[in-house]
Amino acid sequence: MLRPAVAWGDNGAGRLGDGSTVRRSLPVTVQTSLDRVATFAAGDGFALAAG
């Protein structure tokens, strides 16, 4: 089952990928051009998605 990529966090520069700069404390669906995301990792100042 494929599920959408989600993200949460500070988002001050709009880097979550949800089209806003609003802080998100709960997961929101992010915009991506990837058809399938097999691995996703994130930390302080970085994010990585691999199909």
GULOBA-34892 format. One record per residue: x, y negated, z negated of N, C-alpha, C, CB in turn. Coordinates in steps of 0.02 Angstrom, whole numbers, plus 50000, padded with zeros to 5 digits. Glycine has a CB too. Layout:
residues N
XYZXYZXYZXYZ;...
END
This chain:
residues 51
500425005950000500005000050000500444993850000499525000049940;500344989450048500714983150051500374977950007500774980650124;500774974349970500514969049927500854962549947500624970649852;500524956849936500844950449954501414948849906500324944849953;501884944949931502424942549887502134937249841503024939849929;502334937349778502094932449730502694929249695501624935649678;502584923249667503114919749632502814915249578503544915549680;503234913349530503014908649478503644905149452502624912149420;503544899349421504114895749393504024888249399504754897849427;504584884549391504584877249388504314874049452505274874849373;504564876049510504334873749575504414866349586503614875549583;504854863049550504944855849556505114853449626505474853649510;505474857449665505654855649733505254859549784506404856749744;504714862849763504294866549809504604872949834504134862349868;505044875949795505404881849818505044888449806506064882149785;504464888349774504114894649763503824897449828503554893749713;503664892949875503394895149938502634895349940503644901949955;502304891949892501574891749893501304885349922501314892649822;501744881049950501524874949982501414869149933500904876250020;501634869749871501534864449822502184863249783500964866249774;502154858349738502704857149691502444857749619503024850149703;501894861349611501584862249546501914867949508500824863649554;502074866949443502354872249401501844877849396502544869549330;502064884049406501624889849404501844894549347501634893649471;501414895449298501574900049244501294906949257501304897349178;500844907449306500564913849327500754915049400499784914049318;500814921249422501004922749492500504919849542501074930149502;500774917049596500374914649653500654917849716500384906949658;500224919049765500444921749830500864916649866499834923849873;501424918849892501884914349928501834915450003502604915449904;502004910250040501994910450113502654913450137501874903450143;502614918450180503214921650206503084924050277503444927450161;503604924550317503534927250384503714934650385503974923450432;503904937450328504064944550325503424948750328504454946250260;503434954050368502874958650372502854963350312502904962650437;503434965450290503484970150234504054967950190503584977450259;503944967750126504464966250078504604972450037504274960150032;505204975250045505384981350009505724979649943505844985750052;506114974149943506484972249883506434964749874507224974449888;506324962649813506304955449799506614954349731505564952749800;507084949649727507414948049664507454940449658508114951149660;507414937949596507464930749585507764929549516506774927349591;508044923749509508344921749446508374914249441509034924849437;508794911749398508854904549388509194901349449509264903049324;508794898449493509064895049551509144899149614509704892249534;508884905249616508944909149677508354913849687509594913149677;508244915949748507754921149764508004924949825507044917949778;507834931249829508054935449885507494940349902508714939349868;507304940649965506814945549989507124949450045506144942150012;507024956050045507304960350097506754964950122507904964350071;506674965150187506164969350217506414976250232505904966250280;
END
